[in-house]
Amino acid sequence: MQKTLGELKASKAVLNLIGNTSIIKLGNIVPASAAEVWLKFEAGNPTGSYKDRMAMSILQRAIERNELAPGDTVVEYTGGSTGSSLAFVSAAFGLKFIAVFSDAFSQSKQQTMEAFGSEVIVEKSHGKGITPELIKRMKDRASDLCENLDAYYADQFGSPDATLGYEAMGQEIAKALDCKLDIFCASVGTGGAIMGARQGLIKAGATAAKVVAFEPAQSPFLTTGKGGAHKVEGVGVGFEPPFLDRTVLSDIRTIDQDLGFAMCRRLAREEGIFCGASTGLNVAGAIDLAKEMDAGQRVVTLACDSGLKYLGSHIYT
Ligand SMILES: Cc1ncc(COP(=O)(O)O)c(C=O)c1O
């Protein structure tokens, strides 16, 4: 007999490890005259990424609506972070997961998905990096698979359940900082994390915080309308991020990806914080903002994922 969601979740206690991550004040790399910079350490999630929150939200809500049941197949095109999270949550719920991935992204992410028993289809990037053309090709492949296999499309770029999954992140930040923060900032892929967290901040009473978005200078779609090839996995998708509401943003800034990569290395060596490329971009942008603000004010950004996912990549080698 089919299990209820409550029964399914009760037997899947590993899913309770998602969320309730720590928030860390940077102690060494922020000038004393600048505002405080706080980092929500999402590497603390089971697959080392905030995407666990989103995968849980999408799959749990689909099960609740009876659109998915154990044994069913889930499909998504992914740079591997969302894929790792969907692979993890699918394994816990007894779902099959097929990822459309590319060799433009970290191989360790492919290995993670496979470790959770998922099937990974690799679209070739031909050494050109993450390009709008590649993303479109991955998307088309995922659509074909869904049609042919009658699978459930997780739809990280369209499902309202994605942003809902991030609300708790904002609520946790507001609670940890007593609602005292001046700017919340983050780089944007789908826009789900920044928008969902903002909603959570507001729900928890942190209504005064301004929201600033970042993108890699190498793919300045948000600021110029034209994307480009870059190496910051997960962000700078080269089209309008589906969840991003530009009207609530105070600013959109481009950050050079090389400054972000260098920031990853500084964070590891000078703060003991081991993180991925988008976090480097976030912190580089957050420190720039902090320098323009007064001492005692607060900037909060996200450590999206763990550096462990990038060990073989150009960032740490
Ligand atoms: C490592 C990493 N950082 C940042 C992001 C951006 O998050 P969002 O899509 O919620 O804007 C992603 C999304 O895939 C990601 O994988």
The ligand as a Gaussian input file, in Angstrom:
#p B3LYP/6-31G(d) Opt

LIG

0 1
 C       26.672000      26.823000      -6.609000
 C       25.488000      27.686000      -6.896000
 N       25.493000      28.956000      -6.472000
 C       24.459000      29.778000      -6.733000
 C       23.355000      29.359000      -7.443000
 C       22.235000      30.326000      -7.735000
 O       21.070000      30.027000      -7.020000
 P       19.649000      30.390000      -7.615000
 O       19.414000      29.498000      -8.805000
 O       18.681000      30.081000      -6.533000
 O       19.656000      31.813000      -8.008000
 C       23.316000      28.041000      -7.891000
 C       22.169000      27.559000      -8.662000
 O       22.258000      26.559000      -9.360000
 C       24.401000      27.182000      -7.610000
 O       24.410000      25.918000      -8.043000

